[in-house]
């Protein structure tokens, strides 16, 4: 009788294990996983693919190295993709979904239309991961891995990245429109939108430092050059020589898609120059410069500290990226692992 009980228990355990594994291939019935209280946990943790796809990060990096060598700007584009995903309805790869009979794509939202990019790189990473570890690594985790890899390959910090996100079966163009801070945001607007995601002023300043790489289109800063306060005058906080330089790139009429680096001193290198430029009145977007001019002592002080101490900025950027990457993830039986990042299974 005892033997029968043991056999039954083992059979039930095997069934339970198979059920959990099929619900999330990365979840290999990890007893004692962090947060597991002696059992199993459905949280995010760095070793998530340790057994199911140990080469996941190497595959991501191999694709990124080629993409960024070909176009250094791609690093910033992929970092932004993760940010715009997390701020819509959580870090669930909803931003990658194309239009379909049931999906209105977030790619058409105001913050994303004609500007969000890097989808082909994510497609390539996904294809290579599907070859190596079929139906295992989620698109949401690919976005998080690509954001970290892009930061590191541009000279920025590395961090231990919690994994185990699953992919949404929905998208929300309204959440994308309402939750992603616009480039003309006031400081209060920025603080409110970040707080909505559980992020504080320290996270706001540190994550804004991601603008140390990448470019912005003329349409995002034209208002500052010609009509900042509805009086046909430029933003008075712009340093004069910088202002004249921007005018040559971004005319009053036309040229909306002309681009200018967010950090003109080292546009492809992840460093703390962005913060030094803000202190000199050379931040490109209103949402950059208000960190200093917005009369909020905390943000101004943090800008000064990060301008003086790159290691301090790197450390906080890494912490804030982990925090941002943990916004409302789908885990366990929620969502799915998409076979193709552009559409639900």
Secondary structure, 3 states (H helix, E strand, C coil): CHHHHHHHHHHHHHHHHHHHHHHCCCCCCCCCCCCCCCCCCCCCECCCCCCCCCCHHHHHHHHHHHHHHHCCCHHHHHHHHHHHHHHHHCCCCHHHCCCCCCCCCHHHCCCCCCCCCCHHHHHHHHHHHHHHCCCCCCHHHHHHHHHHHHHHHCCCCCCCCCECCEECCCCCHHHHHHHCCCCCCCHHHHHHHHHHCCCCHHHHHHHHHHHHCCEEEHHHHHHHHHCCCCCCCCCCCCCHHHHHHHHHHCCCCCCCCCEEECCCCCCCCCCCHHHHHHHCCCCCCHHHHHHHHCCCHHHHHHHHHHHHCHHHHHHHHHHHHHHHCCCCCECCCCCECCCECCECC
